[in-house]
Amino acid sequence: MPTSLARVQTAEASRYLQQLCRHWSHKFPVESTPEFGTVPFGEDRVCTFEAEPDALLMRIRTTDPAGLTRLENVVSDHLTRFAFRESLGEITWSRAA
């Protein structure tokens, strides 16, 4: 399953993880703790978040390679909006098969 991973430097990783999971819990059956979250965007699309002390790790998996780019953009845009108080810089995704 195609996978994309991004690591965003921030001291507020747990806070952003919880905000993102809370936001998407209105539409999807989200599972989360302050350190880890899973958002199933559909039958074949899932995003996981992991809070480290200095970074937020985000991993997207989907069977649809074209949908991977769309989900990268959706997740990045939401994180950028929630993190408006700090400059996260460019969010760079790396892909693995």
Secondary structure, 3 states (H helix, E strand, C coil): CCEEEEEEECCCHHHHHHHHHHHHCCCCCCEECCCEEEEEEECCEEEEEEECCCEEEEEEEECCHHHHHHHHHHHHHHHHHHCCCCCCCCCCCEEEC
